[in-house]
Amino acid sequence: MIEKISKFLIEAKFQPYPFLKKTLNLLVNEYEFNGAVITLIDAASAVPIPAYIAINSANCGDVYKNYSLKDEMLQDAVNCGSVIHFKRDMIKVSKSTLNNYLSTYKERIIIPIKYEQEVIGMIDIISSGKIKENAFKIVDEVLPQFYPLMHQWVKNYHSQVFSNELLIVNEIYQKINSTISLEKLLKLIVMHAKRLIPCDLCNIFLINDDKNELILKVISNFDDPDLKKVKFKIGEGVAGHVFETRKGLIIEDCENDKTFMVLANLPEIKSMLCVPLIAQNEAIGVITLTSKYKNAFDSRDYDLLNMLAATVSMAIHNTRLFERTQKKVDELSTLCSVSKTIGSSVNLEKVLNLIINEAAMALKADIGAIMLLDEASGELVPKVSYGLSQTSHHSLRYKMGESLVGWAALKGEGIYVKDVLTDSRYKSKDSLNYKIKSDICVPLIVQNKVIGVLTLAVGYLKPSFNDEDMKLLTSIASQAAIAIYNTELYEKSEQKVRELTTLYEISRAIASTLNLENVLNLAMKMINQLMNTKRCSIIILGRDGKEINARVSQGLSEDILRQIKLEGDESILNHVLRTKQPLLVKNLEQEAAFKSAQVSRYSTKSFMSVPLYIKEQVIGVINVTDKMDSSSFNEDDLKLLVTLANQIASDVDNARLYEMAVTDGLTETFNHKYFQQHLEKDIERSKRYREDLSILMIDIDHFKKCNDTYGHQEGNKILRKVTAILKSSIREVDLLARYGGEEFAIVLPCTPKSGAYEIAQRMREIIEKSDFVLSNQQIRITVSIGIASFPEDASLQFDLIRKSDIALYHAKKTGRNRVICFEPEIAEAHSTM
């Protein structure tokens, strides 16, 4: 046996762990143990050396699973140097203890290994049979020859540990002087503290600026944001007690210690070591080590942590001092930067964004906004924000005196709240669902007049605002207020220039067209551009003033536009038409007279509606809502819209007069004169670009008979319905005209004869299948269509019309309800008739 163990020693090259492992495996097999552990003990601390533990658990299940060096029984064996022997049939030991240490086995024995009256190791054996005799044989006969070597290993280990400790302390000293970041410094300290003293967690608390609370600054192995909220008052908990007394503590059993306080979201803590951090004879914080085992720390650990605390305390103090100094420098730099950046632009929105960004970064805010006073509504309205979505911050509107923002504006003085939940002025809407802790609001004042409020907030992961923050933000706000005021003056003057320019552009652009729809669309586009709005609609009445003739909009869907009617409730439209007066609504929700208005359609509640006049007759209405900046309309806006309306009304009237001149009154299609003018231009264009062009001549079959049978009023219904079908069957580039009587003409640019034939056939089939009811009788209506194409059939206008007419005549002569394309043979047959 001894020879085999000696051989193991040579094979292991005198290395402790390989030797212990092989020796242990031999002993377990030789004496038929179920399992065993052998370890060497650090004589200086009486703690098992982690690197020198060998375990054989091949035949003992989970007994040695999670083998704990801090186990109370193991500690007793080491500290007292006594044998601990468990047997299944022991009476004086509780069943739970036996089950814990024996599991399903019969015996377990823990024997200290001694050399020169000093405990240098320990052997722990478990078996289903009797083990006492063999266990002592190992300790007294087999292993003694190797005890001197084991003792030397222990001494070498202790020297190595001491050397490593000195290296770690020196390394800490070198590294703490290489960083000026407090966060990095604290992380370095806890990392090296864990290297120096084995523990589960290491954390550092530092005293706050008010010197009334210890704030958890760093904790090893955890990145839980909630842990950063942990704080203790002076004298509270272990950290508060150590800080107050300036004396370190070793707590061997936390469960039975009155000063210990359990923290949520942390692993179980059973023992703790805590020492103060003292710089320039003043306590600045504490450093704490914790363990999930009882009695995990001893006096040597205490001395090591004290030495570490003395080494790092001044570095922490200097780093905090540097950060405070740097903060002052940053504040001055920020003020200079604010002054420089806000003077670099004359665009109000850009200036506001520069201000809020500079302020938020200077105070390390999470969210913020600049609210300007809307004189029309008397409310504070958000203009720009920081950390908030563009859609969400628009809901932040305050009356004077409402919430912290309104209070700052009403009183004309700044305010900061360390915990918003403790202040009754705070409203839940202030945070827009952000979890904020501290809020600061400073009024923007120019010439003793409040023009807005600058507000910032932080969440629970950052420190609350303080007096220094208030001073800095007040300085920023004083510069910002002047910049905002000057920029607003500049923008107002620019607005006047834009208004005059836009009026000129509207006149010139609209004067270039006599098409009513084009006039309306141009006018609407100019209004939105000039008034900086999202939504605009123009309603034009028919000649009798009793129905809507035309409607255009920007920002409203076609469905909503079609729902606008003249009859019904006292809507805004009907009110303006009845009173013939411009209307300015600053808040629709507060206007009981317009309950029928669909407020949910609009992003703002402000609205303007202005009538279009011609010779004291209202011909239409312009509606405008939803400013881009979400502000309310004011009297200046209304004056501008009235001026625009006067110009637009004149242009609409001209377009309507022109429309009357070129439009057939019954069918509301173009008349014969306009058809001739338009066809001439289209032929010239087709010649220039070498494109095809076709015309359709359409005649309603037996229309005279319908007129004679049912009367002209019923015949007019047929004309209107056929017109509607033809309109729906052509493109926007095509032209439909009433050629005369029951005859229609259609011009199809860029269309060869084959394409024209397909279109004509589709029209003919739709009309044939449509229901026509005259005098309560359903009748069948059909059409005959003749087609001629340029340049295939004719190159001159009159010739093209003549040949399409010949094709139409042929269609009627050959049976009606058909489409005929011009061919030379048809012309010959026509000439002989």
Steps between C-alpha positions, in 0.01 A plus 500: 500500500771744605709408194204573271443836668872582470479417131199736469711776650768457234242476222333818627837675497445592865192711410241496785171454317594215259667317788200540734254396227684179407562413865134552584382278212738224617373519861132492393555192284729323747271535803173488302373838620199648323667839476760726659650849505854600591612860536785705637435783747648851501654511849486879516124527445392144590307490171519216243712595200268495194778402261598199715166317530463153346157334486400143404120472482472221246291272727333738743234676294443866585657500848795710386306704247557874561763406761530800730824604662296724731294214644471531879607139567809539282580824678473328841733219390759751381472752782484245783722236342247235604354197321133515399334161454140447381317164521152415380395365843624801704241611758635839609505643148176608333368305202510810279871551574574132435305511174681815399848356559443128430228498235430124454841381628596341829800696624697819438819608675691828481859478634745793528853429369757634748870564474698627799174570684378718214198416280631493143217310332185299529354176365122447467380140430154351446408131474221244526725285725722560802771750423651613832789249513605551138462877524736528796738253334528744209561799727737322744687252276463564124528879466738610785808456281361770271397746776828701491454554125132597553607743773752655262228536232280682753783737598580566134132570430481751784810679373357500148167641624674778689711579195187506280326730745787744483495480119124563491526798736785641292302440180199678652720794598638524146161477329301732724739778411453436127132600475306818573160339449327425829291220349805326353695548823229339714466207262877446517491504879222240536662278238834497683338475844342170389839382380655594833234349727276212381134609519172488310432871466692822548330840504586860573273764653597870480353792693279731292560873447259589781694265730187337639479176300729224382435414133588163348743588222626163384434132569689209349334240277171693479357735240151537645386868464287468814811433711631846411204640696628346827589759761548516877467790738793565731487236777253281308597141419851361512633756248343794685627374836858450377496843334370669815739326743791497251580146624490186290285197579519124449154345516535122529128425493285767329172336601571571866642850456271796579677748271472276192223587249392261225502651149269378225634343177827392663627145570478371856750671732610317816821682593641843426812710532468881483761773553482878463664703223677796664678784318650809665360380832144504360282198427399495132339154479534130577617188317322172575566132428227235536484120495225240486683308778517578868841587651641567154726784613769521769730758653752457221231583240409802714861623499527444123179693427605780734832521318315511166260768629791715619665461159195596291319755719713797397475400135119494528502838677725656235299354214174637643668836552624493141152414370347789697762736363450364153126553541561868571720524192232320298236744626704799384571322173129425461404865551756604240378228265135599550584862428689402188257242360175689554650798323590287199146475362194716440269198461284473813464121498874453449580747780258320734652161419851634563391639838322184623788274388767716668296527821418126514862399447626752756265369771516135380121495464304207361210700356415867458300756304472868421146629545407838350200705602225505239342841550184400315414210732695614805660154516860381510551300182794262430723615216795260521592209724795286607467124551131505406339386175379777269143366517479462878634838612218686320258390774696699762290818526466694824291786626675764708542361852434140392762244608864591565541653153195724537604596855843617380336708225237651732747591777778599262758305700682170467421187698656156539356196677722214613216248506198595286275247674525701821387828338127561458558733204639214292257346247536148363473629142826693553708185451317359195540149649872553568602403853642831618628577848609863496368797303633852445313791336637848423294782341617677183467871573551798267428861602335375822260285296487119514510361146543134590660235724808279466441168681723192551457171688709198604407142581589288801844399372635856525540738794227755567542861397659739753572870557798494264282361221244775564767771472635354176157456338396852605810638326422298187135611508589870523711475184245276330208737567671792323598278206143365469350850518735636231446196278123535529523867396713403202263220400200733522665743262594212274141379519375834370742480208385144427137606514549775243710272281244222521215738417689602189575137408136400554380778271752414230456121521121505513479761224682255273208254499124523454433141604297512822654187652852626429414837651373334818796263536753779449317720751487220758869419461595867545282533812661199672845624408440859614314418822719199586201266536438131435133506396304727267177457306316725254129457433344669192120530475295441189350791308178475703692499829305199624747222425874441497648522151869438576705388799875463537711426807847431628530287813140372487400170340259489204243320718496779758486766226194334341322498838495881511141614442314830507196377688493356853646619829644842566842401370787744458437504122128576536574765766738687268260471204211633712686785673724580199773585754851358556526265800797442734466212750790472744373180662223291340439309823400822674253607230160358591352636174704254295441171681459323167861580400711183482775617737677161489591559134741776591828503692425849637169653609545837328311573176440782248224527242470793256230564234585572134311810379409625152278810491368432853411142405670210679628256237698274732696452822868444592567282810844480665618300806799323662800730514830321456620621841168400668431858612159669478402744227484869594351820360803561277450160340133581435585834338747328269248232400234764425748681273576174320131418473425829320763425238393135465130595466579724203701225331229240567240731345713545188545124472126444539420759231745331267355162591152626412631617162647163404263264681165356396250599766296179491769233500781711660739375234693720262302654213550478123710821482747380766518157332615660175762714676631208706514261204703747298763519779506122544556441127788751500654322797460158337672631185788642705559182701390258223232342715167339415171669581146370463158657530168333576168633369217363718129520430215377723282265298132597455539796733242710310244226555569508876455877504175479305368215720611608847569869460813714503542490880528121493727523198731727694535226761627266229755758388629549854530127573673424170737791575583352841578159345723656235686710760571194713636310198773743391833621634586841642690590181198420283234760413121445500277761332136530403525536124134590454155362592543135597847478345828494699865518394803358683865585425748221592864624485779244457245235397509298176185376331520154664513652847217740419289209378544312833402812699196561278382140528527514878293821507236354269466181710471692829225727361315204351502318836408808709149557636315807369163583657275760334157581647527191720570278197827318445629544147805384307745763379779431252755711316672491163866602482722603208881510524763678292872530580784741432712467290369166369166638371558873475764766569266799509252580779186543287580184304550296821162615633334430166633145482402417860154633408492273193586201722220600740253532215600155377448354851147640511418386148620145564283435804608740779644395842842436353850645456635566151853611415547713190618311192527629139232248391254663742569842346427362152177341616405823675557706184266278296213529750 
